[in-house]
Amino acid sequence: MTNYPVFTTPERRNLSMQDARLQANDELGSLYERALQNMQTSVADSQTQAAEQAAARGMGSSGLSQDAMNKIAIAGLSQRGNLEAERTQKVASLARQLMERDQDLGFRERHQAFQEWSGEQG
């Protein structure tokens, strides 16, 4: 009975979805934090302008002034929700890309190892 050589794949830890998500969060987190700060600054500026305009018109304590402030706050919350949804989508997409890249790297490493092994077998 002949013993045939057996190829064994090299050990490799594959990237998990959780690790990919963490990497994606690390890459995108600072961008979205900056965008969130810019949006909050914009909302605060808009509220200040609305209050100044209402005061200039003598309506500083009127219901119209408060209504404008409420509308600005609601728009800010909506923008924040949209920003968070976009962030979640981008993180998931980037995590998926990172996992696919890691899988491709694993396939290439196994292929290279097999080519080297088969070359040694002769």
C-alpha positions, 0 to 999 in steps of 0.5 A, a space after each residue: 500500500 502506497 502512502 500518498 503525501 497529503 496537503 494540509 492547509 496553513 492555519 489562519 484565523 479568519 476575520 469575524 463579522 464582529 472584528 470587521 464591524 469594529 474595524 469599520 467603526 474605527 475607520 468611519 467613527 471619527 468622520 461621523 463624529 465630526 459630521 454630528 458635531 457640525 450638524 449640532 453646531 448648525 442647529 445651535 446657530 439656527 436656533 440663535 438666529 431664530 431667537 435674534 430675529 424674533 427679538 428684533 421683531 419684538 416677538 421674543 416671547 411669542 408662541 411663534 418664536 417658540 414654534 420656530 425653535 421647535 421646528 429647528 430642533 425637530 429638523 436637527 433630530 431628523 438630520 441626526 437620525 439620517 446621519 446615524 442610519 447612513 453611518 450604520 449602512 456604511 459600517 455594514 458595507 465596509 465590514 462586508 468589504 473587509 470580510 470579502 477581502 480577508 476571504 480573498 487573502 485566505 484563498 490566495 494564501 492557501 493557493 500559494 501554499 498548495 502551489 509550493 507543496 505541489 512543486 515540492 512533490 515533484 
